[in-house]
Amino acid sequence: MSKVEIIGAPQSTYVRVVRIVAHEKGVDYDLRPAGPHTPEVDAIHPFGRIPVMRHGDVALCEAKAIVEYLDGAFPGPSLKPADALARAKVEQWISLINTGYDPVLVRKYLLAYVFPGTPDGKPDRARIDAVVPEVMRRLGELDRATGSGHLVGETFTLADAFLIPILHYLDTMPESGAAMAKLPALDAYFQRHAARSSVKATVPPPAGRAAT
Ligand SMILES: N[C@@H](CCC(=O)N[C@@H](CS)C(=O)NCC(=O)O)C(=O)O
C-alpha cells in the first residue's frame, strides 16, 4: 500500500500528536505542510482543521481517529493498554485534554502570544492575564496526574502523545514555563518524554506562521 501522508503544519500541537504516534509505531510517512482551511485539508476535514491523513484510499481527519488508525493498522507496540480500565483511562485523558486542557492552555493562553491579533502584533496582555490563574490550576492538576511518569500505567500511551506537544510550548512561555519548573512531577514527566526519539524527531519549527 502507498505511504502514509500526514497533512498539516508541523507547528500544530495536534499535527505533532499524530507524528509522535507514527514515529512510536515505526510508520514511514510523508509530512505535507498545510495550514487549516487549505484545499487539501478542506477536502478531508469538514471544518478545515489540521491534521488530516491519507493512506492509499483511506482519508481521515481528527487527531484521535488518525492515531487510532495508525495504532491499529500497523505493527509495532500498541499505544493502548490491554487492560479494560487502563484503556478507559487513556480515553478519559484524551477527552480531558481535548475538551479542557487544550482549550485553556493552547487556545486561550498560548495563542494570545502566538496569534494575538493586537494592532501592533504584541502579546495580548489582557487575554493572557485573564487566563493565567486557570493555566496555573490546570498545571497543578497535571502535576498531580503525572507523578508515575506517565498519564496512565507504566508505559507511553496515546494519552501521553496528546499531552507532550502542549507541554512543549508551555515550557517556553513566561508564566507557564516558570510554573512548570516549580512543579516537580510535571517537570520530570516533561523532561523524561522530551528525550524520547519520537518526541525529539518531531520538535516543531518556531511557531507563528501556522496555527498551533
Ligand atoms: N478536534 C481536532 C482539533 C484540531 C485543531 O484544533 N487543529 C487546529 C490547529 S492545532 C486547527 O486546525 N485550527 C484551525 C481552526 O480551528 O479553524 C483534532 O483533534 O484533530
The ligand as an SDF file (V2000), in Angstrom:
LIG
                    3D

 20 19  0  0  0  0  0  0  0  0999 V2000
  -10.5450   18.2230   17.0530 N   0  0  0  0  0  0  0  0  0  0  0  0
   -9.4320   18.4550   16.1370 C   0  0  0  0  0  0  0  0  0  0  0  0
   -8.7100   19.7020   16.5680 C   0  0  0  0  0  0  0  0  0  0  0  0
   -7.6070   20.0780   15.6170 C   0  0  0  0  0  0  0  0  0  0  0  0
   -7.2960   21.5510   15.7140 C   0  0  0  0  0  0  0  0  0  0  0  0
   -7.8840   22.2950   16.5090 O   0  0  0  0  0  0  0  0  0  0  0  0
   -6.3780   21.9680   14.8740 N   0  0  0  0  0  0  0  0  0  0  0  0
   -6.0400   23.3560   14.8320 C   0  0  0  0  0  0  0  0  0  0  0  0
   -4.5540   23.5180   14.7030 C   0  0  0  0  0  0  0  0  0  0  0  0
   -3.7440   22.8070   16.1420 S   0  0  0  0  0  0  0  0  0  0  0  0
   -6.7480   23.9850   13.6510 C   0  0  0  0  0  0  0  0  0  0  0  0
   -6.8200   23.3890   12.5850 O   0  0  0  0  0  0  0  0  0  0  0  0
   -7.2990   25.1840   13.8520 N   0  0  0  0  0  0  0  0  0  0  0  0
   -7.9920   25.9220   12.8450 C   0  0  0  0  0  0  0  0  0  0  0  0
   -9.4660   26.0380   13.1190 C   0  0  0  0  0  0  0  0  0  0  0  0
   -9.9720   25.5200   14.1300 O   0  0  0  0  0  0  0  0  0  0  0  0
  -10.1520   26.6730   12.3190 O   0  0  0  0  0  0  0  0  0  0  0  0
   -8.4870   17.2480   16.1610 C   0  0  0  0  0  0  0  0  0  0  0  0
   -8.4630   16.5570   17.1790 O   0  0  0  0  0  0  0  0  0  0  0  0
   -7.7730   16.9800   15.1850 O   0  0  0  0  0  0  0  0  0  0  0  0
  1  2  1  0
  2  3  1  0
  2 18  1  0
  3  4  1  0
  4  5  1  0
  5  6  2  0
  5  7  1  0
  7  8  1  0
  8  9  1  0
  8 11  1  0
  9 10  1  0
 11 12  2  0
 11 13  1  0
 13 14  1  0
 14 15  1  0
 15 16  2  0
 15 17  1  0
 18 19  2  0
 18 20  1  0
M  END
$$$$
